[in-house]
Amino acid sequence: MFRFTARPLIRSIKISQPITRSITPIRFYVSPPITRDEIINRAFEALKTVGSIQESNITLDSSFQKDLGLDSLDTVEALVALEEEFDLEIPDKIADDIKTVGEAVDYIVKEEQKE
C-alpha cells in the first residue's frame, strides 16, 4: 500500500563562502555601591508599607516589638518587606537575632558590601 524509499538523512550543502566566526565583546556594567543613607531611606520606606507601623515611630533605634508594637508575625512581615526591597534573603537564625531597625539596616549594609 505504501512504499518507503530510502532517502539520505543528511544532504550535502555546498558553501560558496567560508564561515567566519566573529567574537562580540560582552560588557558588564557595575552600579556604584549603595550608601548607608540610601539603605536607611529605602528601609524606612519599605517598613512604612507594613500595615501596623506608624511612620513617625520609625528610627534606627526603634525596637520592632517595644517601640513599633509589632508581634512576632508582624516582625516577620517587616523583615520580608526589607528582603523584597533589597532583593536578599535574611536567614532565620539571623532574623531571630534582629530586634531593631538599626540591626536590620546593619545586616543589609553588610550584605550589600559583599556584592
SULKA-V320260 format. One record per residue. N is the residue number from 1. BURIAL is 1 if it has 9 or more other C-alpha atoms within 8 Angstrom, else 0. D_FIRST is the distance of its C-alpha to the first C-alpha in whole Angstrom. Layout:
n=N burial=BURIAL d_first=D_FIRST
n=N burial=BURIAL d_first=D_FIRST
This chain:
n=1 burial=0 d_first=0
n=2 burial=0 d_first=4
n=3 burial=0 d_first=7
n=4 burial=0 d_first=10
n=5 burial=0 d_first=13
n=6 burial=0 d_first=16
n=7 burial=0 d_first=19
n=8 burial=0 d_first=22
n=9 burial=0 d_first=23
n=10 burial=0 d_first=27
n=11 burial=0 d_first=28
n=12 burial=0 d_first=31
n=13 burial=0 d_first=33
n=14 burial=0 d_first=36
n=15 burial=0 d_first=39
n=16 burial=0 d_first=42
n=17 burial=0 d_first=45
n=18 burial=0 d_first=45
n=19 burial=0 d_first=45
n=20 burial=0 d_first=48
n=21 burial=0 d_first=49
n=22 burial=0 d_first=52
n=23 burial=0 d_first=54
n=24 burial=0 d_first=55
n=25 burial=0 d_first=58
n=26 burial=0 d_first=58
n=27 burial=0 d_first=61
n=28 burial=0 d_first=62
n=29 burial=0 d_first=65
n=30 burial=0 d_first=67
n=31 burial=0 d_first=69
n=32 burial=0 d_first=73
n=33 burial=0 d_first=74
n=34 burial=0 d_first=75
n=35 burial=0 d_first=78
n=36 burial=0 d_first=80
n=37 burial=0 d_first=81
n=38 burial=0 d_first=78
n=39 burial=1 d_first=76
n=40 burial=1 d_first=79
n=41 burial=0 d_first=79
n=42 burial=1 d_first=75
n=43 burial=1 d_first=76
n=44 burial=1 d_first=78
n=45 burial=0 d_first=76
n=46 burial=1 d_first=73
n=47 burial=1 d_first=76
n=48 burial=1 d_first=77
n=49 burial=0 d_first=73
n=50 burial=1 d_first=74
n=51 burial=0 d_first=75
n=52 burial=0 d_first=78
n=53 burial=1 d_first=80
n=54 burial=0 d_first=83
n=55 burial=0 d_first=83
n=56 burial=0 d_first=86
n=57 burial=1 d_first=86
n=58 burial=1 d_first=84
n=59 burial=0 d_first=86
n=60 burial=1 d_first=85
n=61 burial=0 d_first=87
n=62 burial=1 d_first=86
n=63 burial=1 d_first=85
n=64 burial=1 d_first=81
n=65 burial=1 d_first=83
n=66 burial=0 d_first=87
n=67 burial=0 d_first=87
n=68 burial=1 d_first=84
n=69 burial=1 d_first=84
n=70 burial=1 d_first=80
n=71 burial=0 d_first=79
n=72 burial=0 d_first=77
n=73 burial=0 d_first=73
n=74 burial=1 d_first=75
n=75 burial=1 d_first=76
n=76 burial=0 d_first=72
n=77 burial=1 d_first=71
n=78 burial=1 d_first=73
n=79 burial=1 d_first=72
n=80 burial=0 d_first=68
n=81 burial=1 d_first=70
n=82 burial=1 d_first=71
n=83 burial=1 d_first=68
n=84 burial=0 d_first=66
n=85 burial=1 d_first=68
n=86 burial=0 d_first=68
n=87 burial=0 d_first=65
n=88 burial=0 d_first=66
n=89 burial=0 d_first=66
n=90 burial=0 d_first=69
n=91 burial=0 d_first=69
n=92 burial=0 d_first=70
n=93 burial=0 d_first=73
n=94 burial=0 d_first=74
n=95 burial=1 d_first=74
n=96 burial=0 d_first=76
n=97 burial=0 d_first=79
n=98 burial=1 d_first=79
n=99 burial=1 d_first=81
n=100 burial=1 d_first=82
n=101 burial=1 d_first=81
n=102 burial=1 d_first=83
n=103 burial=1 d_first=81
n=104 burial=1 d_first=77
n=105 burial=1 d_first=78
n=106 burial=0 d_first=79
n=107 burial=0 d_first=76
n=108 burial=1 d_first=74
n=109 burial=1 d_first=76
n=110 burial=0 d_first=76
n=111 burial=0 d_first=72
n=112 burial=1 d_first=72
n=113 burial=0 d_first=74
n=114 burial=0 d_first=71
n=115 burial=0 d_first=69
